[in-house]
Amino acid sequence: MVTWSGGSSVLGVDSITRLNAGIDVPAIREPTNSKMKELIRVGSITNPLDLPDVRDDNVRFELFRLAVSEEYISGVIRLTTGPKCESFWIE
């Protein structure tokens, strides 16, 4: 999962977990983690990826490419806006 904010990334992963949809959000392992860190100035390279300062589409694409090159990652979920909290929570 890729977001622009640490808060929205936590909310996103929490919602996926509550849905029990069979979607895992595994940590990014080495050496991919280090390769990703070389591409950003600010943010978190774990999973979800918190990338508030990545505005270059080429850098963003390379981060996505690196992620899906790992055998344990089959796709990318990108949250581009913050959620409306009253409609985001799953009861």
N, C-alpha and C positions, 0 to 999 in steps of 0.2 A: 504494500500500500504506500502510495506517495501522497504527501500533503504539503501545504504551505505553512502549517502551524503544528507545533507539538500537541496543542490541545485538541485540534480536530483529528489528529492521528489517533490519539487515545480514544476519543469518542467513536471513531470509525472501527477500530479493532474491537472495542467493547460491544458495539452493535453486531459485528460479524459473529462474535462469540455467542451473544444472546440469541441470534437467529439459529444457531446450531446447524449451519448450512454445509458443514463439512469443508469449510475453507480454512486452511492453516495460514498463519502469518509467521513463517520461520525467520530467525535471525540471519542476517547476511554474514556468511563465513569468509574467512581468509582464503585466498588472497584478494577476492573480489572486494571485500570491505576496504582494504587499503587502496585499491585502484579507484574506488568511488571517492574516498576521502581526498585524493589528489585533484578531483574535479570541482570540489566545493570549498567555499570560504567559511560559511556558517551553516549549521544544521546538524542533523544526526543521521549517521549511516548505521542504522540497526535494521529494524523492520517493525513498524513502518518507517519509511524514509521521511524525515522532516526537512524540507528543502525551501526555507523561506527566501533565500537569496538567489535561487537559480532562475534567471530570466532568459537565458540563452537556450533556444530550442535545440541546438546541436548538443549542448552539454546535457540537457534533460534526456534527449534521445540516447546518448551514450550511457547514462545512468540506467535507463530502462533496459538497454541492450545487455549491459553487464549483469543486471538482475536476472533476466530470463535466460542468460547463458548458463546459469547454475541449474543442475539437474533437478534440484529440489524446489525450484520455482517455476510454475507453469504459466504465470500471467502477472499483469500489473493492474492494480486498482488505483485510479488517480482521483483524489478528491480535490476539486478546483475551487470550491467555495465552502464557507463555513456552514454548518447545519443550523436550522432553526431548532433550538433545544426542545421546545414544546412538541414538535412533531418528530424529533429524531430518536427519542428514547423509546425503546420497545418494552412494553409491560409484560 
